[in-house]
Amino acid sequence: MRRHPEPILHVDMDAFYASVEQRDDPALRGRPVVVGGAGDRGVVAAASYEARRFGVHSAMPMVRARRLCPDLVVVGNRFDQYREVSRQVMAILASFTPLVEPLSLDEAFLDVAGAVRLFGAPPAIGEQIRSRVRAELDLPCSVGVGPTKSVAKLLSGKAKPDGLLHWRADEVRARLRPLPVSDLWGAGPKTVERLAGYGFRTVGQLADSDLTTLQRIVGEAMGGQLHRLARGEDPRSVTPQEPARSVSAEETFLEDVDDPDELRREVLRLAEKVGRRLRRAGIAGRTVTLKVRFASFETVTRSSTLPGPTDRTHDLVVVATRLLDGLRLERARIRLLGVGVSNLGDGDGARQLSLGGDPTAVVDDPLLADDPRWEDLDRVADRAAARFGGRGVSFAALLDDPDEAAPSPTREDRQVPSDGDAGDTGPAGASPAGQPGSV
């Protein structure tokens, strides 16, 4: 049987976090709702469509959101609930095809070429998915149907809210041509601005351009990608359960912090959280990254690669603290800290960290010498946390730290799994905890 020419679906939940809150609390339905931190330093994680009509969108400071919409209803994050609902959504998608590639909690690609004999043409499958999500979960979603992943994702965004859009393969190039460059996957604001400076404003202009010229303007990789996408070419296949790319945690302080001791305590807490997530997922990583955002919103990252993979909290603390000290902040006011681990692999490899090797590694540090007692301590701490629903064994410096369910007055925990359609801005980017493929 010939493969259907438009077998790719992109399913995107509409204003996912906010929709879950409106579903679970009927009093919120029809009202402008945002999910996020309620304090002055809070940030909008998701906004209902009622809130978006006032110009409120994700990543907006909560103070500005309240100014735009005085009647705004702010609801705290319930990530455990969002993850559970996401699991239910993905189960519905998997009932149509095993070829499901989640991008984040609220969006996924499907390849339904092998399902058309059972369920009908891809647009019909898309409508069945929308009907089941609405009937079983009482939530709206939008679906794009096309010949490639990039086209399907573009169409799901244009179908919002609560719609379905399908382009035939033979009409894709013509339909793409009048669209703005910003509609292409990966064309961020800086790329769009740079292209506009050279007169490239529509997809058709990119499609007609010389590849070498584009690569000189935006770089070899980005130029090649945009040139292909502008012509409707996207060879990427749907890849189920893509391995995790990174594991990370970050926090935004409610008030800027310049105390070195407090910053080190936060690094301890973040490293502990990341280490626990690594071990829970059975993975380990070689590259440790520290993220620092200053009061001016300038953001810097520093990374160090270890000779071998680790999932030990102790190792993450040593490396992340070394990176923090290397910045020589000298009482600079810090708005956000983050710790992440990448270059991931199987957790069984997380053992001896031999010194030497990679020139970017943290070497000659006796604190990184192999000592099985650190692994024993991690196992005890993990068991205590699992049993008591929190941190039962921790660093002495954190003994005053309140339970994670009740952050201290000086900080706001920020995990940012992507609410993919928030602002309808393209692929999940870089919420460390919510990027495609992160844990």
Number of C-alpha atoms within 10 A of each C-alpha: 5 5 10 15 14 24 23 28 32 30 29 30 28 29 28 28 32 29 25 20 23 19 15 12 10 10 10 16 16 12 16 23 27 33 26 26 22 19 14 12 17 22 24 23 26 31 34 27 24 16 23 21 13 16 15 29 23 26 16 17 20 26 15 14 23 16 12 16 17 10 12 20 16 20 18 12 21 13 14 9 13 20 16 12 19 19 14 15 23 19 13 16 24 14 10 21 15 15 20 24 23 23 23 24 26 26 29 24 26 28 25 26 19 16 16 18 10 9 14 14 16 25 22 14 21 28 15 15 21 23 16 16 19 14 11 11 14 13 22 22 26 26 33 30 30 26 24 25 26 24 28 26 27 24 25 30 26 17 18 22 18 16 19 24 20 21 17 12 16 12 10 19 17 12 14 22 19 13 16 15 27 18 22 22 19 19 18 14 11 10 18 19 16 13 19 13 11 10 11 18 18 20 26 21 18 23 19 12 14 12 17 13 12 22 17 11 15 17 14 14 10 17 20 15 20 24 23 16 22 26 18 24 18 15 12 9 14 20 14 15 12 14 13 17 17 24 28 26 25 28 19 23 20 19 17 18 19 16 14 16 10 12 17 17 18 23 24 23 23 25 31 23 18 26 29 20 19 24 20 13 14 14 21 28 28 22 23 27 21 24 19 23 18 17 15 9 11 10 14 11 15 15 19 20 22 26 20 19 25 30 29 25 23 20 21 28 22 17 26 26 20 14 20 20 13 10 12 10 13 10 10 14 16 23 23 26 22 23 31 24 29 20 16 20 18 15 18 13 14 20 17 15 18 14 18 13 13 13 11 13 19 19 20 11 10 8 12 19 14 15 12 11 9 14 17 12 16 22 15 14 19 21 15 16 16 12 11 9 11 14 20 16 16 18 11 9 14 13 12 8 16 12 13 11 9 10 12 15 11 11 19 22 21 22 18 20 24 27 27 29 26 26 18 17 18 20 19 19 16 13 18 25 22 24 23 26 19 20 20
